[in-house]
Amino acid sequence: MGNSMRALKIAVIVMGALIVVGTTALIVVVVHRLTSPPSLVVTLPASLAAVLDEPAGTRIAGIAAVRDRLAIQLQGGGADRVVLIDPATGAVTGRISLVR
């Protein structure tokens, strides 16, 4: 019976140490995330000039920031479509046609 109690004491000490180490690691991670700047924030330039080369009658229905791109929804002048623009350069990086 002495050996089983000794094993139980060792197990309790090891588990207690794991709880302390885990709690310390969690606190360090939370403090690090609170003090470091967010990594997914995209800063856009104050002004942006882009030429879309779309047909007459096209209008902008909506604009949304998508990761590091601007998605511009266009209507009229053909099928509805979304144009992706790189805000750093103003270049068109992609086109998505929305077929009904």
C-alpha positions in Angstrom: 0.0 0.0 0.0 2.9 2.3 0.5 4.0 2.1 -3.1 0.6 3.0 -4.4 0.3 6.0 -2.2 3.8 7.1 -3.3 2.7 6.8 -7.0 -0.4 8.8 -6.3 1.6 11.6 -4.6 3.9 11.7 -7.7 1.0 11.8 -10.1 -0.7 14.7 -8.1 2.6 16.7 -8.1 3.2 16.1 -11.8 -0.4 17.1 -12.7 -0.2 20.2 -10.4 3.0 21.2 -12.2 1.3 20.8 -15.6 -1.6 23.0 -14.5 0.8 25.7 -13.4 2.9 25.5 -16.6 -0.3 25.5 -18.8 -1.8 28.5 -17.0 1.5 30.4 -17.3 1.8 29.7 -21.0 -1.9 30.8 -21.5 -1.2 34.1 -19.8 1.9 34.7 -21.8 0.1 34.1 -25.1 -2.8 36.4 -24.1 -0.5 39.2 -23.1 1.5 38.8 -26.3 -1.6 39.0 -28.5 -2.9 42.0 -26.6 0.4 43.9 -26.9 1.3 43.1 -30.5 -0.4 44.9 -33.5 -3.0 42.9 -35.4 -1.5 41.1 -38.4 -4.6 41.1 -40.7 -5.3 44.8 -40.8 -4.8 46.3 -44.2 -4.1 50.0 -44.5 -5.5 51.5 -47.6 -4.0 54.6 -49.3 -5.8 57.9 -48.7 -6.8 58.1 -52.3 -6.9 55.5 -55.1 -7.1 56.0 -58.9 -8.0 53.1 -61.0 -9.2 52.8 -64.6 -11.7 49.9 -65.0 -12.3 50.1 -68.8 -15.9 49.1 -68.5 -18.6 49.6 -71.2 -20.9 52.6 -71.1 -23.9 52.3 -68.7 -21.8 50.5 -66.1 -22.4 51.6 -62.5 -20.8 50.7 -59.2 -23.3 48.8 -57.1 -21.0 48.2 -54.1 -17.4 48.1 -52.8 -15.9 45.8 -50.2 -12.4 45.3 -48.8 -11.4 41.6 -49.2 -8.1 40.8 -47.5 -5.6 42.9 -49.4 -7.9 43.7 -52.4 -10.9 45.9 -53.1 -13.9 44.1 -54.6 -16.1 46.4 -56.7 -19.5 45.1 -57.8 -20.5 46.4 -61.2 -23.9 46.4 -62.8 -25.1 47.4 -66.3 -23.2 47.3 -69.6 -23.4 43.5 -69.7 -23.6 40.8 -67.1 -23.1 41.8 -63.4 -19.5 41.3 -62.4 -17.0 41.9 -59.6 -13.6 43.5 -60.3 -10.7 43.0 -57.8 -8.3 45.8 -57.5 -5.0 46.0 -55.7 -5.2 49.2 -53.6 -1.4 49.7 -53.5 -1.1 49.9 -57.3 -4.6 50.5 -58.6 -4.2 47.6 -61.0 -7.1 45.2 -61.7 -6.0 41.8 -60.4 -9.1 39.8 -61.3 -12.6 39.7 -62.7 -15.6 37.6 -61.7 -18.6 37.4 -64.0 -22.0 36.9 -62.2 -24.3 35.0 -64.6 -28.0 34.7 -63.8 
